[in-house]
Structures are given as structure tokens and as C-alpha cells.
């Protein structure tokens, strides 16, 4: 399977107003999908930004970032995992309905 055919396992969001442009996330990212932008935020810092694809949702960028709230990593679920979670939630709701009667 080539690089383009691989499905992203996550999504990365960088809050440009929180980022101070230290570049630690860029250096720590294993798939190298974070780059420093040419755009400045309101503090005058060049901020980090997600290239748009290739995130593995490992969370290393989140762990190395010194600014709380600057980086958020979302893990993508496979369709099978999403269906299992929905079924589990439905079963839990049914169990609560029975215990409440």
C-alpha cells in the first residue's frame, strides 16, 4: 500500500493564537506532517500548522508542546470501531432503562 492510499489515523489542529512558534512539535513529529507557517499570529510568532494529511494520531506533538491548548489531536475510528461503539452505547442505554423501571 503506497503513502497516498493510506487512510489518516488522526487529525491535528493547531490553535494559532496559542502557538508560540517554538518548533518542538515539528521536530518531534514522526511522519513529519507539521510545518512552520509563514503567517504570524497576533503575538508576532510564526506558528506551526498541519500539512493536511498523514497524521498517525500518535500524540507526540501534543506531549512536547509547552503551550496548553495549542495542539489538539483527534484519533479517527475505523467504521467497525464506530459501529461497535454505537452498539455499546445503545446497549448501555437499554440497560439503564431496565434498571430505572
BELURNOR-V124506 format. One record per helix or strand of 3 or more residues. SS is the DSSP state (@ for helix, = for strand). FROM is the first residue (numbers start at 1). TO is the last residue. If there is no record, write none. Layout:
BEGIN
ss=SS from=FROM to=TO
ss=SS from=FROM to=TO
END
This chain:
BEGIN
ss== from=10 to=14
ss=@ from=24 to=28
ss== from=34 to=40
ss== from=46 to=50
ss=@ from=60 to=64
ss== from=71 to=75
ss=@ from=79 to=100
END
